[in-house]
Amino acid sequence: MSGSFLKYLFLMLAGAGAYGQSARPLTVFLKEPLPVDGAVAALNPVVLRWPYQKGDGVTYEVRLSMDSLFSKTPVWTADGLPGAIYNPCRLLEKGTWYWQYRVSGKSWSKRLKFLMPENAAPVAAPAPHEFLSAIPPGHPRILVDRPGQEVRSLAKQEEAQAILEEAEHALAVELVVESENPEGKPGLTPQQAGRLRKDAVVRSGHRIRETVIPLCQAYLLTGDKRYRDKAIALAMQISSWDPDGITSQSDFTDGISMYGMALVFDTFYDDLSGEQKAQLSRSAGIRAARFYDHWVNNIESKVLSGHVWQLLLNEFFKTALALYGHEDEAARWLSYAYGLFLGRTPVLGGIDGGWAEGASYFRMNIDMLVEIPEKIKRYTGFDFISSHPWYRNQADWLIYQVPPGGSADGFGDNTEELLSTPPFFAAYADVMGRLLNDSRFRWYLQKMRELREVDLAKEPVLRWHRLIYPGTLSENLPEKPPALPMARIFREAGIASLHTNPSEPEHDIMVAFRASPYGAYGHAHADQNTFNVMVDGKRLFFRTGYKVAMNDPHRLGWSMHTKAHNGILINGEGQPYSIEAGGRIRHFLQGKTLAYVAGDASGAYRSKEKGVDTGLRKFRRHIILLKPGILVVYDELEADKPAVWSWLIHSLEHMSADTAGSAYTGRAGNATGTGKLWAPGPLSWSLKNKFDVPAVSYRTSPGKVRKAYNDDQWHLTATSASPARIMRFLSVIRISRDADEMIAFKDLSGSGDSPVVEAGAWKISATLSGERAPSLRISSVSGDVIFSVFDEELKAGERVFRGRAAQSPKLLEITPEGHKLLEAEDFIPDF
């Protein structure tokens, strides 16, 4: 991958300088225009974005040209833009482009430029007016694409039968707007009581989703008027509710109320009376107008508004589609949703396929990520999914970060619940495999079915899409796993995974790592430069705690906090809860038996937004996985003054510590991890199996068992006995299964600050003293693999190998065919 392309990836993501000590971190709202001046585009066209200006009725103008003076044609201009975003919706010629923006009637910004290379991926979508003009005048439009589209022949399919079963249940359901009043329940805090009231409102929305949608689908599949009559009755009931009442207290319930009415309006348009049409259209439109007013000139410039991208944008898009031609403002709403989706998707992904907010909350985004672009394709022919590189690269994210059949990587809220890959990932892989005809998605689905029971017909995610758009699929399905390297990184999301055997996740050691520019924002945790270790899909060394609720004391005081993760504390403090407290993946290398990733969290322990500065100035963590099962962790730490440093590691099932030998052991299933920790001075050790802030179970839903939060997870802390401005740690962890022979270990250290060890077939040495330059060297005992993080050259016998850059990580592999030198580039944009 070219250096210019790597530069673009970071520029488009962050719009800021290098991460680390001189980093300008991400902010909640965009503060610099994107693409950054001088960027090299990866997509054609480039979507232009800039800092927004608050105010009612604010509009913007933009101009774009290959002429720096904007005097020669073509000059693409746009005015009256309601948000700080512009998509040219046309392919741009290769070369340098210049652009400016301004608030309407104000002065132009400084002139900016970007380079459009010949190899940029073409993603030129039709203009919004072209999309609107392709919409048929009749109904339905949401569940099918055109009036009269035949779907009744599908009624015998398994997915259809599951829908009909849900519709039969919905016939007996009555909608009641819940208003739980929990103040009288003993032992509740005000925060807990408020959460229960909100839960009751959210449950009302779930009931709409679980009734109206399957009823509409079932009617299209069968023509059974019972489903029609019940759906209309429910929608009319919703339309009688006060849009500013209790359902507006949850945007999710507000959104599904809006969409439920629009879906019935669209599905049964020809069967509704004029009065019913008017009432449903008007009531849905009131809620849609409110969403639009809240979002416009805001969401375009916000790094993330989770609920918008999870469910609400999809519901808003489909509502506007249904009301187009009936509500005067629907064209504006639909154009806005169309442009917002194409201009920002994937909002937390970038290009390389990663996802920054964690595997659990990915589920909430799946329908939106597929249904909106598929509807655009059906009407215009433009295939966003096939055009945008992120979708195809998602196959690697699934395989490496959410391996089939086992635990996900552990990053983000609720991943503690993903002990085994949920069926919704199989549903997503199935659809993506068909849309992209990509064998990796197909293999992922096959492997999931091999390792666990998967009933796609029962999985609601993308079920309707799978039913009516089965797609075409090559008959040449993979008979064996694709050729998978040991590791994969997703720089834009700031995550990586190293594996010993990714093609067989049931016989694999996985090390997941996070150093993300998105910091601790949304459902992400304060876990920069932390790692999790899984063996055969089970969690060996893993972050701890639970997401009870977003503002629950346990989440804020433990599970989101750095101390709940396998990370570092300075003077007992972790990373602030801020998007500014981000990191980045700095280096990456892999060979046949060794995989390496390095993260930089030097800026993760301070935030201007939160007024926090812990004094940490450097934190670089180096992670190396060696086959068959050795994990090496080397930390470089510096502070602005002497500080006390704590090295943390956790395990869910059991841990023990040999403090005299600076060793620790964790177990998970039939796997054991035995680690030894070195530091330049004495350490004090603490091992406990209680949370600092307990997790209290108080949330429940009718018919569901209240979650149990077990306070028996294990937490090991090794703390420097005396303050030091510079600190380094080295840990070597041997991982084995009960049926395997324990990997041999010899400590050959001559001094405490220069450990040298042999672990199995590997020799590892490092420098820990802050008075000397850092070093980390690893070589196979046989001499056919040599790795160093900091050395300028590698020596193999009489031969000397030098890389392109001094002190860059280097890997030398020696085979009968010859010598192969690999060198890691520093992922910092050079501007």
C-alpha positions, -999 to +999 in steps of 0.1 A: +000+000+000+015+033-010+026+059+015+003+085-001-027+062+003-018+056+040-015+094+044-050+098+030-065+073+053-054+092+083-061+126+069-097+117+060-102+101+093-087+126+117-082+158+098-053+164+122-016+160+127+003+130+139-009+112+170+013+110+200+029+139+218+021+164+190-013+150+182-044+171+175-070+146+186-104+141+173-132+163+186-169+157+189-176+183+162-154+188+132-129+217+138-109+214+105-121+209+070-119+175+054-101+164+033-071+182+049-052+205+027-029+184+005-046+150+010-045+123-015-080+109-022-089+072-019-125+077-031-137+095-062-154+118-056-142+132-023-170+143+001-161+178+014-169+186+050-161+216+072-168+231+107-204+240+110-217+273+124-246+271+148-278+291+142-312+287+127-314+289+090-276+288+084-267+277+049-234+272+031-218+276-002-189+256-017-169+257-049-146+232-065-123+235-095-090+223-110-082+260-114-068+276-082-085+309-090-119+293-098-120+313-130-118+285-156-145+259-162-155+236-149-162+251-116-186+231-095-206+252-072-234+247-047-253+271-025-281+269+000-266+238+015-284+231+048-254+213+064-216+215+063-212+188+037-210+186-001-209+155-023-201+164-059-220+133-071-197+130-102-163+115-109-135+140-107-107+141-132-073+130-122-051+158-108-051+186-082-084+200-071-090+233-052-120+241-030-134+266-007-165+269+015-183+296+034-214+304+053-238+320+028-231+357+024-198+355+044-162+354+032-147+323+015-125+301+036-088+298+027-082+278-005-077+241+001-066+214-023-065+176-027-050+153-052-073+129-071-052+099-082-061+076-110-066+046-087-092+062-064-122+039-059-152+053-080-182+060-057-200+086-077-237+084-067-265+100-086-275+134-074-304+135-049-328+148-074-320+119-097-328+095-069-361+113-061-371+112-098-367+074-099-392+068-071-424+053-084-456+074-077-475+044-063-472+023-032-458+003-015-422+014-017-406+003+015-409-034+019-410-038-019-397-015-046-428-010-067-466-015-066-476-050-076-442-066-069-450-103-064-438-118-031-466-143-022-447-171-039-422-168-011-447-176+017-434-212+021-398-201+027-384-206+062-379-169+067-415-163+056-428-189+080-410-172+109-425-139+099-460-154+098-455-169+132-446-135+146-476-119+129-499-145+144-486-135+178-490-098+170-527-102+163-533-106+200-510-077+211-524-044+223-502-014+223-499+004+256-476+033+263-458+021+294-451+047+321-434+028+348-433+046+381-406+028+401-401+053+429-419+029+453-396+001+446-372-004+476-335+001+472-334+021+440-312+051+435-327+081+416-304+072+386-318+036+386-354+048+389-349+071+359-333+043+339-363+021+346-387+048+335-367+052+302-367+014+298-405+013+300-407+039+272-382+019+251-402-013+256-432+005+241-411+010+210-401-026+209-437-036+210-444-015+179-414-030+161-425-066+171-460-061+158-464-036+130-434-047+110-442-085+109-479-077+103-471-056+072-447-083+059-471-111+066-499-093+046-476-089+016-467-126+018-503-139+021-529-112+015-545-122+047-567-093+057-564-101+094-528-088+093-538-057+073-567-048+097-546-053+128-516-033+114-539-004+104-556-004+138-522-003+156-510+025+133-541+046+139-537+041+176-501+054+174-513+084+154-536+093+182-507+096+207-493+130+215-460+133+195-446+154+223-458+130+250-441+100+266-430+084+233-408+114+226-388+107+258-369+080+239-356+088+204-358+051+196-395+049+205-401+082+187-384+068+156-403+035+155-436+053+162-428+075+131-418+045+110-446+023+121-471+048+109-452+054+076-449+017+070-487+011+073-494+042+052-471+028+025-480-009+027-518-004+028-521+029+009-548+016-015-568+002+014-568+033+036-595+058+037-587+094+028-590+103+065-567+075+076-541+085+050-542+121+061-539+113+098-510+088+093-491+110+069-496+141+092-486+122+124-456+105+109-446+138+093-446+157+126-421+133+141-400+133+109-399+171+108-386+171+144-358+146+136-348+167+106-347+199+126-326+183+153-301+168+128-296+193+100-265+214+104-254+192+132-250+155+124-230+161+093-202+176+114-205+154+145-181+125+147-208+102+159-244+104+171-249+067+179-287+064+178-289+082+145-267+057+128-280+027+146-317+028+138-330+063+134-315+073+100-328+041+084-363+047+099-362+084+088-351+075+053-379+050+048-405+073+064-395+101+040-396+076+011-431+066+021-443+102+025-426+115-006-452+131-028-477+134+001-460+157+026-445+189+013-413+186+033-407+149+025-385+157-006-362+178+017-361+150+043-354+123+018-327+143+000-311+150+034-311+114+045-298+103+011-269+128+012-261+121+048-258+084+043-237+086+012-215+114+026-207+098+060-211+060+057-194+041+073-193+066+100-169+046+122-153+025+096-133+044+070-121+023+041-102-007+055-133-025+069-129-019+106-156-008+131-147+015+160-176+011+184-173-026+191-188-059+179-219-058+201-233-024+189-225-033+153-258-052+153-277-020+157-262-006+125-265-036+102-300-029+088-291+007+080-258-003+063-276-026+039-312-015+035-305+022+025-279+015-002-299-015-015-330+008-019-308+033-037-295+006-060-330-006-068-341+028-079-310+042-095-287+013-103-259+028-083-244+000-061-228+017-031-220-016-014-200-029-043-184+005-049-172+014-014-141-006-004-152-008+033-179-033+027-157-059+010-130-053+036-155-060+063-150-097+057-116-094+073-130-076+103-155-104+109-129-131+105-102-115+127-121-094+153-153-115+156-141-151+148-169-175+140-180-196+169-160-179+197-156-147+217-155-113+200-124-091+205-139-076+237-138-039+229-168-017+236-200-020+256-218-053+258-191-074+242-189-091+276-221-108+264-206-121+231-192-153+245-200-170+212-206-153+179-243-143+177-264-154+147-268-118+135-232-120+122-241-151+102-271-132+088-249-103+078-222-125+063-248-144+043-262-112+028-228-097+021-215-129+006-244-128-019-242-091-026-204-092-032-200-128-042-170-129-018-159-163-006-146-149+027-181-140+038-193-174+026-166-192+045-174-172+077-210-183+075-200-220+068-176-219+098-203-205+121-227-233+111-200-258+117-192-245+152-227-236+165-263-240+156-275-211+134-311-208+123-311-178+100-349-180+095-353-170+132-328-141+130-347-108+124-316-089+112-319-085+074-344-113+073-368-095+049-339-086+027-327-122+026-362-134+017-372-111-012-336-104-025-319-138-024-293-126-047-270-146-069-241-166-056-213-185-073-216-222-070-179-224-063-182-221-026-149-225-007-142-261+003-114-250+026-106-218+045-092-189+025-055-183+029-053-162+060-022-145+074-016-144+111-028-109+117-049-080+104-050-044+114-078-018+109-059+015+113-088+038+109-108+022+136-077+016+157-080-022+163-060-052+154-059-090+160-030-114+160-038-151+156-019-184+155-045-202+134-073-179+121-085-205+097-095-227+126-109-205+153-116-235+175-078-242+176-065-207+177-048-182+200-061-147+194-047-115+208-070-084+202-055-049+205-070-014+205-053+020+200-081+041+184-083+077+174-120+076+186-109+075+222-135+068+249-166+080+231-201+065+227-199+029+235-161+028+234-141+024+266-110+041+280-089+013+268-062+026+245-032+003+242-050-026+259-053-062+248-074-093+253-063-129+249-086-157+237-078-194+233-100-216+211-127-189+214-126-188+252-114-158+272-081-162+290-069-127+298-099-104+292-113-070+302-138-072+331-171-057+342-205-051+327-225-024+309-254-022+334-265+012+319-247+041+302-245+062+334-245+034+359-218+037+387-203+003+378-198+013+341-184+047+349-164+035+379-152+002+365-161-015+332-155+016+311-124+027+332-089+018+322-085-002+354-110-028+341-087-035+311-053-050+305-036-016+304-016+010+324-024+034+352-003+064+361-005+074+398-036+053+400-054+072+372-066+059+339-076+076+306-104+102+307-137+095+291-133+117+260-129+113+223-098+134+227-082+106+247-074+085+217-045+065+203-033+051+171-017+020+157+018+029+150+035-002+135+025-036+121+045-065+108+039-102+103+056-133+090+048-170+090+054-175+128+055-140+142+030-111+142+036-077+157+016-046+163+025-014+182+002+012+195+008+048+207-015+060+235+007+090+244-022+114+241-048+091+257-043+102+293-053+139+289-082+158+275-088+195+272-126+188+269-126+172+303-099+193+319-077+163+326-040+158+323-024+129+342+011+139+333+017+109+310+037+120+280+046+087+263+030+053+261+040+030+234+030-007+237+045-034+215+026-067+212+042-098+196+025-132+191+049-161+185+038-195+174+028-219+189+017-197+219+039-170+233+028-134+239+053-107+244+043-073+257+068-044+259+058-010+272+076+024+269+063+049+294+073+085+303+057+112+324+064+149+329+076+141+364+083+110+385+051+089+387+039+056+401+031+031+373+007+002+375+006-027+350-028-045+349-040-079+337-074-096+343-089-130+339-125-141+342-122-176+357-092-178+379-058-162+385-029-168+409+002-148+415+038-157+425+049-123+437+083-134+447+089-147+412+070-118+395+048-144+378+011-149+373-012-175+359-047-174+344-071-201+333-100-204+309-115-237+300-087-261+292-062-233+286-035-218+309-016-186+305+016-183+326+033-149+325+063-133+340+067-095+344+099-075+345+104-039+355+136-018+362+128-017+399+107-035+426+070-040+422+042-043+447+014-068+437-023-069+443-046-097+433-084-095+440-116-109+426-140-080+435-149-049+416-141-015+431-176-005+422-201-035+423-224-042+394-260-041+406-287-059+386-320-039+387-331-037+350-356-063+337-382-068+310-415-087+312-409-124+305-371-120+307-348-131+335-329-103+352-292-103+343-268-117+368-235-098+373-210-121+389-185-103+411-158-130+409-136-119+380-099-116+387-078-084+387-040-084+390-020-051+395+017-047+396+028-012+408+062+004+408+075+006+444+089+041+438+081+069+414+100+071+381+097+095+352+106+068+327+093+033+331+094+001+310+077-032+314+083-065+297+059-095+301+063-129+284+032-151+286+033-188+277-001-201+265-009-238+265-038-263+266-042-291+291-034-317+264-002-298+254+032-299+269+039-266+287+063-244+267+098-245+283+111-214+299+146-203+310+154-169+325+190-161+313+189-125+326+222-112+339+205-081+355+170-071+364+168-043+338+181-063+309+160-095+308+170-123+285+148-154+283+143-185+263+106-195+258+102-227+238+119-221+204+123-184+210+149-161+226+137-127+239+157-098+252+148-062+262+162-031+279+142-017+308+165+009+322+153+044+315+189+056+314+195+036+281+177+035+248+148+011+246+154-023+229+134-054+221+148-083+202+133-117+194+148-145+175+141-182+169+166-205+186+173-220+152+182-186+138+158-185+109+137-157+123+151-124+136+130-095+148+139-062+164+119-031+172+146-005+174+178-018+157+191-001+126+203-034+112+198-072+116+226-097+113+223-132+101+257-149+101+280-128+081+252-109+064+239-076+075+204-063+066+194-027+068+160-012+062+149+020+047+146+038+081+168+037+112+152+022+143+122+009+124+107-025+134+123-052+112+116-089+106+140-112+088+129-146+078+154-171+064+142-200+042+159-223+017+147-200-009+166-170+006+163-141+030+132-120+033+134-086+052+102-069+062+101-034+077+072-016+094+064+019+082+053+045+108+017+052+102+020+090+106+009+113+078+040+133+067+026+168+064 
